[in-house]
Amino acid sequence: MLGLGASATSIASANIYKELSELANYADLDIHFDFSLLSGANASEVTAATNLGAGGADFNINSNTTDPVLDTVTLSRNSVLFNTADDILNMANDYTTSGKAMTFFAVFQKADTSNDLAFSGASNANSIKLEQDVATMQLGSSSGFTVDHGTTGGSTVDYEITANTPTLFVFLRNAGGTVSILADHNITIAVKGSGAARAGANFNLQHIGGTDAGSISDFLGNICEVGLYDTNISTANIEILMEELCTKWGINRRA
């Protein structure tokens, strides 16, 4: 399928990608927001977005906090700009995975490399924070744990987030509770064993861009696309997913 194009001759080959509906495990993709589909004037306030995933309209974005805005100029496609500490998009309901296994992805561009809370449940009891070389995940009643992707431990790549650069992160949690983080073109950047993650069986998501609870700084930058599969979609399928998203969003980093 051609991404937002009419024919193979009318668009550059770099813009040809498969939609997620054409990939494996689409029925398990319960939450999916593709902000490239938003329309309007640059810098217009974003108050709503359709959940394209199988979870349906119960999990549409139906309100905001402060004023995240549509950005039609910074990236190759439309995205949402969170340019103040309190800019948040709110889903109508809190989505909960059915168990430990899950695959969460986000395409984003950070404005800086500081520690930002980017995604959370109804409270920040479930959340994902991103900074230059560390990701911190809170899983339910378990304490938050830090995954250092700025090292080469466990045969991973030393990876640091670069400001003002489109980036893809995938958080994969298997049924045993082990969390792996991959970036961009299927780069394995971190692994956290099951001991730290086992206490929290489920993950919740309701807020994109931050949280109303706690004192951690909210996300600053652009968020392009977000998805949550209620399963571990497997190594082979993750590689395909990441390649398609990188093609779509012009992400070039491979190591």
N, C-alpha and C positions, 0 to 999 in steps of 0.2 A: 504494500500500500504506500502511496505517496503522502508524506506528511504535509498537509496544507498546500498541496500542489495539484495541478491539473494533469501534467504529463511528464514523462521522463526527460523530455526535451525542453520543458519550460522552466525547470529549476535546476540549480547546481546539484551535483551528486551528493555533496556533503549535507544537503537538506532532505535527503530521502531517508526515511526511517519507518519502522513499523510502529503502529499504535499499540498501546499496552493490551488492547482487546484482542490483538492477534497473537499474543504470547501465551505461554503456558501459565496455568494457575490463575487465569483471569477471574474465575468464579470465587477465588479466595481473596481477591483484591476488594476488600470491603470499603476502604476509604481511599479516595483518589481525587485530588484537586490539581487541575492543570490550569494555572493562571495565565498561560499564553492565550487561552480562549476568552479571557475577559476583554471587553471592548469599552471604549470611551476615550475621553481626552486625557492626555498626559497630565499627571498630578491630580486627577479627579479622585475623590474619596471612594474607597472600596468598602461596601457594606454587606455584600452577599456573594456567594459562589456556590455552584452546584456540585454536590458530591457525585462524581461519575462512577464510583465503585458500587459493588453489590449491596452495600449497606443502605443505599437509597437515600431518599429525601429526608429521612429522620436525622441524617447527619450532615445536611447542608450547612454551609456557613450562612448565618442569618443576622449577624450583628457584628459590630466592632467595638473596640475600646480606643478612645482618642481618634486618630484618623490615618490609618494606613492608606496609601494611595496607589493608583495604577501608574506604573512606570513603563512607558512605551519607547524609551530611547536608550536606556543603559545597556541592555542585553540585546541579543539577536531577536528575541521574542518578548512579548509583553510579560511583565512580572508584577509582583506587589512589593512596594518599597515601604519598609518599616524604618522611619527616619527619626523617631523619638522613642524614648525609653518605655513609653506606655502604649505603643501601637500594637494592637492584638486583633486577630480575626477569631471569632467565636462560633463554634459549631452549635447547632440547636440542641444537641444532646451529647453526653459523654459516651464515647465508644469504648468498649472493653473487649479485648481479645478473649478467646475461649480457653486459652491455656498458655503455657510457656512459649511454645513455638510460634514465631512471628518473623516477618520480614518487613522492615520499615525503611523507606527511602526518602531522601529529600535532595532536591537540586536548589542550591542557594548561592548567594554571593555576599560574603560578610564585608561590612564597611571597615572593620578593623579586626584585630586578632585577640581582643579581650574576651573574657568569659561571658557568654551570653546564653540565657535560657531561651531556647528557640521553640520548644514544643512541650505541651503539658496536658495533663488530664484536667478534670474539674478543679482540682487543686494541684499544687506542685508535688504531691505525693507520687505522681508519675510524671517524669519529665526527662528531657534531653537537653544538656547544656553543651555548647561548643566553644572551644577556644583554640589558640594556635596549634598546640600539640597534645591536647587532652580533651576527651569527651567524658562527660559525667552523666550517668543514667540513674534515675531513681525508679525503683520498681515496687509499687505498692507499699506494704508495711516494712519492707527491707530497707536498710540504710542505703544511701546513694553510694555508688562505687565508681571509681575513676578508671578510665581506660586510657593508658598512655600510648598514643600513636606516634609519638616523637622518638621512639626507640626502635631497635631491630630485634627485640626479644621475641622468642617463639617463631623465628624465621619470618618475621614481618618486616615491612619496609619502614624506614624512618621518614615520617610524613608530617609536614606542617601545613596548616591552612594558610593560604596567601590572601591578603585583603584584596578586594576589587577583582577577584578572579572567579568565574563560574566553577562550582564544585559540586560533585555528587557524593553523598555518603549513603551507604547501606548498612543498617544494623540488623544482623541476623542472629536470632536466638533459637537454639535448638531445643528439643523436648527435655534435655537434661539440664538446661539452664545456662549453657555456655554461650557467651555473646562474642560474635566476631564483627569487626567493622571493616568495610571495604570502601575504597574511594575511587572515583573517576573511572578509568578503564580497568576495572576489576583488580585494583591494587589492594592486597591484604595488608592492612596497616595496624591492626591490633586484634588481640584475642584475650578474653577474660574468662577464666575457668568457672565452672558451675558453682563452686563454693560461695562466691560473693553474690551470685544472682539467684540462687535457688529459693530464697525466702519469698520472693514475690512472684506468684504464679502468672499473673495477668499484667497487661499493660493498658493504660487508659490514655485516650487522646480527645481533647475538646478545644484546646487553644493553640493557635499557630501564631508565632511571633513573640510569645511570652506567657506570663501568668499574672493573675490579679493577686496571687498570694506570695508571701515571702519577700525577700529583699534583693535577690539576685537580679542583675541588670537584664532587661529584656533584649531581644535580638535587634541589631542594627544592620541594615542592609536589605538585600532583595531575596525574596523566596519565590521560586519559579514553579515548582511542582512537588507534590507530597503524596505518598502512597503508603498504605498499611495493609499487608497481606496477613490474614489470620492463619498463617502456616509458615513453616520453613520451606521455601520454594526450590531448594536444592542448589548445589554449586553450579551445575550446568545452566540452569534457568536464570540464576542471578547474573551470570556472565552475559547472557543474551540481553537481559533487561538493562544492564549497565551500558552495554555497547549502544543500544538503541537510544537511551536517554542522553548519552554523551554526544551522539551524532545530532540529535535534536537540538541540544542546547549549546553546541559548539565547545565542548569540554575536551581539551587536548592532552592533559597530563596522563602519562602512562607509567611513570616510575617516580 
